[in-house]
């Protein structure tokens, strides 16, 4: 097996499956929902190359030995530790209504987000009551996991418990760069100097927009209002657009 930290080779088209625990064995079994997807949907067959990860950066590369009712049995060829990308991307996402919350998580995951904070902004139409917080967080985490597999990311983004504006301000005080997307901001995002390491935070408001008090509070916490462009994006897509712009200056450069 490869040593930890070794470079992961490129594998065009190799699917990624995620297990909660990745045993250090010569063969492993991908079972349950993951196994059924591999066998019934992807129709993988013996000899095909796959990857299996734990969602925390550990990845196993191997060949399918068998595919059947029990799942997918994989012979391990290599084991890698994939380092976390730099800089870390933190998305503070105001709660969208309906299914736009999981959509925002899905898009942000595909565009490289590392942490997602559900934010209860003043003008959010959606409110997670105390008895629905766990369900809401679970849906966002499931969306992050599914999008990680689809985009073949070895690290599943963390979805935290929802935060208030005051809690978000405390969080922003500890990052290296914090921006608030605002259609009336004078400074375009393209003018930012983005650090190559550390944590970069992006705050996305609700469909109803940010209140003046929220903008003042975020400024006081060290965040700068910026605009992406002349268009006003939906809250479910604005975060992904911002992450793409940030990646163009850092990870994709």
Secondary structure, DSSP 8 states (H G I E B T S, - for coil): ---TT------TT--EEE-SS---SSEEEE-HHHHHIIIIIS---TT-EEEEE-SBSEEEEEEEEEEETTEEEEEEEEEEE----SSEEEEEEE--STTHHHHHHHHHHHTT-SEEEEE--TT-S----GGGHHHHHHHHHHHHHHHHHHHT-SB--EE---B-HHHHHHHHTTSSEEEEE-TT-SSBGGG----SSSEEEEEE--TT---HHHHHHHHHTT-EEEB--SS---HHHHHHHHHHHHHHHTTT-
